């Protein structure tokens, strides 16, 4: 059941600003606003005004003016929530904001719950559940890539893909259940070869969407990049150069970095989460040993590994430590071998390293001087290239929500059982059940199938006013 009460909240961020916006939504939004809004010129009540219009006036309490404001009117169903909506733009004083909010509540509105405006938009059919969740992602987006991904989901690109899959599944289950009605006559309405092909296509699409979660998660939270290597090869100097600030302590003393240091930087619209780790070496120092242990933990969690080597050191030593790192990473991880102190080592050292260093398929190489900040821009470009995020478009379907990923995995398991069932010739009853289970999990993502518990968990993480 949709709560019919009229809700109000401050929709702009907490704090002082030039302008703040308070939002009313519900059947009595216009009549409640009329009780405190006075228009000096028009003379007409807000309830008598046209939709999508702006009105200048004052907010008053017992004849005393609180602020001069601009009121925006949106009428149902053509509003964000699908209800009558009034937005009051006032000056950004916290006192003014709270005074107007208290006035609205005195006149019969109640304070909105976190995410209640977006929840009402979903319940009133203005958007599906995945689009509603994308609203929160859009608000939280901190890079061009995360913005594009959230906009794609808000436009319904992901929803349309899921709807198409559900329609195809409905076609399969309809034919199979039709055969059940004529089971005694052994009539076959669906060509099994075509069914297998269709189920295969659906399976590939579902698994492809599920596989995109690692990329979506990286876009949403920042691509994790671990900077690893031996002690004193310039890892902390590189981190400072990338961040353009003295984030990490730089010293000639070996083992200066004993813990993990993290920070996020935006490179060409993509957020990267850099992790400076303790230098890898043999040590008896217990604290440093713990730091090195954390280095290998972060190494396995990273999507991109920057392995740094000092070009002024013997080539065989650099390669030996690199082989140790290679053993601890997977083929899915991208590696950039960073030859540091290229300005001191010279071209001969670089040529010697390239001659003795066969690259793996997931490896690139870059030569820099972290101290002199030479070729840092080249390294940034290489990071964009290996992360495979730079060419993201708003029409790309990428999963970034853990709830969606879990539902897709379950849907994938169900459609795989459908394939096995059709190929092995098991009873149509069981095949039909697996198809409907697959449809159920896809429906959970868009909200075609939902529970109050699911909705509560989703919208409680929204900010109040959205």
N, C-alpha and C positions, 0 to 999 in steps of 0.2 A: 504494500500500500504506500502511495506517495503522500508524504506529510503536506498538508494543505496550508500550514501556517506560513506567515510572511516572515522572512528572515532578513537580517541585516548584518553587515560587517564592514570593517575597513579593509579595502582591497589592495591598497598600496603597502609597500614595505614599512615596517615599524621605524619610527624615528622622525626627524624634522626634515622637511623638504619644501620646495616651492609650492607644490600642489599635492593634495591627498584626495583619494576617491573613496567614497562610501557607497555601498551597493545595497539596494533593497530588491527582494524578489518574492513574488507571491501574489495572491488574488487582491490583497489590500495594499499593495506597494504604492499605488498612486494616491489612494485616499489617505494613507498614513503620511506620505510626504506633503500632501496638501495642508495638513494640520500645523506644519512648522515652516512652510515655505510661503513667502510673500513676494509676488511679482508686482513691482511698482507701476509698470506701464500697461501690461496686458489685461489685468483684471480678471482673467479667466482662471478657473481651477485647472490643475494638472490633469485631472480625470477627463476634462473636456478638450484637451490638446491632442493633436495628431501624433501618430507614432514617428519615431526617428527624428525628433525635434529637440532643440536646445532652448533653454529658458533661463534668463538672468534674473536674479532676485536676491532676497536675503533670507537667512534662517533666523527665526525669532522665537524667543520664549517669554511669554507674558509681556509682550510689547518691547522687549529689549533685544537688540540686534546682536547676534553671535558672530555672524560672518556674511560677507557677500559671496554668493556661490553661482555656479552654472549647473542646471539640472538637465540631465539627458533622459529621454523617455523611450522605452522599447516595449512594444505590446506583444502579448502572446499571439501566435506561437513563434513570432519572428524575433526571438531574443536568444541569448546564450543558453539560458535555462529552459526556454520554451514557455516561460511564464511572463507576466507583466514585470518589467524590471525598471527601476529608477536608479540612476547613478548621480551622486552629488559630488561635484568637484569643488573643494574648498581650499583655503590656504593650509599649508602643511604644518601648522602649529599643533603640537600634541594636545594642547588644551582644547583647541577648536575641534579637532577630530573626536576626542572623547566626549565633549559636550554635545555634539550633534548625534553621536552614537547613543548616548544616554537619552536624548530627546526621542529618538526613533523607538527605543525600547519602552519609554513611558507611554507612547502612543499606540502600542500594541504589537510591535515587531519583537522577535526574539533573536538573540545572538546566534549566528550560523555556526554549525559545527565545522571542523576541518574538512575541506573538500565538498561541502554540502551543495555548493552551486554547481560544481561539475557532476556530482551525483544526481542532482535533479535533471541536469541536461541529459544524462544517460537514461534515467527513468522515464523522461518525457520523449525519448526517441530522437534527440538531437544528435547523438553520437553513440557508437557502440562502446563496449568496455575497454577495448584496446586503444581506441581513440581517446577515451577519458584518461587513461593512464599516461598517454603521450602528452597530455596537458602538463602533468607534473614534470615529465622529462624535459619539456620545452622550457619551463620555468627554471629548471636546474641546469640547463645546457650552458657550458662554459667554453665552447669552441665551435667553429664553423661546422665541423663534422658532426658533433652531437646535436647541433641545431638542425642540420639537414635531416638527420635520422629521425628526430622527434617530429619535424614537419611532415616527413613522409608518412609516419604513422597517423598523425592528426588528419591528414588528407584522406586517410582510409585506404592507402595502397596495400597495407598488410591485411586489412579487413577484407578487401576485395579478393585477395589471393585465397584467403581461408573460405570465403563464401563460395568461390569457384570450386574448391576442393570438396566442400560439403555437398554442393549440387551434383557433382560427379558421383560421390558416394551414394547419394540418394537415388541416382539412376541405377546403380548396381543393386542396391538393396531392394528396390522396387521390383526389378526383374526376378531376383532370386525369391522374394516372398510371393510373387505371383506364381512361380513354379510350385511353391508349397501348397497353394490353393488347389492345384491340379495334380498333386503328388500321386494320386491313385491312377491317373491316366498317363503318367510318365511323360508329360509334355515339357519340352525345353524351350524357354523363351529367350534365353541369353546364350550367345555363342561363347563357349568357355575360352577360346583363344583370345577373343576380344576382351573378355572380362579380365583375363590375366594381364593383357597389355595395359588396360586401363588402370588396374590395381598397381601395376609396376610404376606407371607414370605418377600416380598419387603418392606411392611410397617414396619415390625419388624426390618429389617436391617437398614432402614433409621432412625427410631426413636432411635435405639441403637447407631448409629453414632452421632446423635444429642445429645444424653445423655452423650456421652463421652467428650463433650466440657468442662464441669466443670473440669474434670481431666486434659484435655489437657491444659486448661488455667492455672491451678495450676502448671503443669510441666514447662510451658513456662515462667511464671512470678514468680514462687516460691510458695510453699504451704503456705497459710496464717495461722499462728499459734498465737492465742491470749493467753497471759499469764494473768490470772485474779485471783482475790481472795481479801480477806480483806487487810487492811493496815498492813504493817510490818510482812508479812508472808514469805518474801524473794523473791518476784517476780523479783526485779531489780538485786538481787544477782544471781539468776538463769540465767537471761539474760546475765549477765557478764560472768558467768561460761560457758555458751553455746558458746559465742562469743570469749572467751579467751581474753577479753579486758574490760577495765573499761568504758563501754558505758553509763551506767546509774548511777546516783548518789545513793549511798547507805547510809542510815542514820537511827538511832533509832527513829528519830522524825516521828510521823505518818503524812501521807499525803505528803511525800517528792515528789513523782511522781504525777504531776498534769496534765500532758499532755501525749499524746501517743508517745512512742519511738519505732522506727522500724529499723531493720537491717536484712540482708540476710546472711545465712550461708549455706555452702554446706556440707551435711552429707551423706556419702557413695554414692556420685554421684547425690543426690537429693537436690535441692535448697529449703530451708525453709525461709519464711519471718516472722520473729518473731516480735510480737507486745507487748511491755510492756505497761500495762495500769495502770491508777490510781486505788488505793485501794478502794474497795467497803465499804462504811460505811455511817452512818448518820452524816451529817455535815452542819453547817450554813455558811461555807466559800464559797462565790460565785465562786471563781476561781476553788476550789477543786470540787465543785458541777458540774461545766462544764466538768472537767476532768472525773468524774464518769459517766456523761452522754455519753461522747465519749467512755468510756469503754464498755457500753452496745451496742453502735453502732458497734464497732469493734468485739464484741462478736458474733453478728449475721452475720458478714461478713466472719468470720474465718471458715476454713475447719476443723481445729483441735483446740480444746480448752484445754489449760493446766490450770486446776483449782488447785490452790495452797492453802494448809491449813497448819497451824502451829500445829504440833502434841503435842506441849507443852500446847496448849489451851484445854479447855474442849471439849469432843467429840460432845456433843449436839450443841455447838455453831458452830463448823465446818460444821456439817450436815445441820443445819438450813440455813446457807448462801449458801451452795451447792444447796439446794432445790430451792432457789431464782434464781440461775443461770440456773438450769435445765428448769425452766419455760420459759426462754427466748431463748432457742436454739431448733433446730429441730432434728429429729431422724437421718437425713443424716449427721449431724456433729459428728465427733469423739471427745470423751472427755477422757483425761488422768488426773485422780485425783492424784495430786502429794503431798504426805505427806512430808513436809519439817521438818528439824531439828530432823531427826530420830535418830541422834547420841545422842541428849540430852534427847529425850522423852523415849527411851528404848523400849524393845520388848513388855512390858505390854500395853503401849499406842497404839502400832500398832495392837496388838491382839484385844484390846477393840474397836478400830475404825473399823476393819474388821468385827467384830461381829455385830456392829450396822449400818453398811453401805451396804445395798443391792445394787449391781451394776446393772445399766441399760444395755441393749443389746449393746449400742454404747459406753460403758465406760470400761476403763482399770485403773489399779492403780499401782503406783510406789512410793517407799519410798527413799528419798534422804537426803543428807545434802548439800545444795547449797553453804554454806560458806566453808565447808571442801572439796567440790567437790567430794563427795562420791556418787556412783551409777549414775553419770551423763552419763556415757557410756551406761548404761542400759536404761536410759530415751531416749537417741538418737536412740537406736535400736528399742524401742517401737514406736517412731515417724515414723520411716521407715515402721514399720509393719502396723500401723493404716492408714498411708497415701496411702497404696496399690500401691505404685509406684516402689518400689524396684525391682520387678520382670519384669519390662517392657522390651520387646524385640523389635528389629528393624522390626519384621514382624507384630507387633500389630498395628491395625488401630485406631488411636486416633485423634480426631478433635481438633485443637488448634487455628484455624483462625476464627475470628468473622464473616467474609464474608461467609465462608463455612457453619458455623452454621446457619446463617440466611437463606441461600439457602436450607439447609436440612430441616429446620422447615417448609418452604413453600412447599417443595417437599413432606414432611410428610402429610401436610394438604391436598394436592392434591390427594395423593394415598388413604387417608382415605375416601375422597369423591368418589373415584373410587369404593372402597369396598361397601360403602353405596348404590351407584348407581346400582351395579350389584345385590346386595342382594334385593333391592327394585324393580328391574325390570324397571328402567327408560330407556328412549331412548338411543340407542347406540351412538347417536351423542354427547350427554352430557358426557357419559362415556369416549368416545374417546378424547374429549376436555380436560378432567381432566388428562388423561394419558399423553397427549402431554404436558400439563402444568408441570407435574411431571418431565418428561424428560427434559424440558426446564431448570428447576432450577438445576437439576443434571449436565446438560451441561454447565451451567454458572460457576460451580466450576472448571471444567477442561479446560474451554476456548473453548469448542466445540461451544458455543454460547457466543459472547462477543461484547462489544462496545468500541469505543475509550475512552469514559469516564471512563469505568471500568478499562481498561488497564492503563490509565493515573493515576488514583488513586492508583493503586497497585504499579507501578514502581517508582513513585515520592518519595516513602519512602525508596528506596534503596540508598546505598552509590554510589558516582561516581566511576567508575572503575569496577563495578560489574553489 
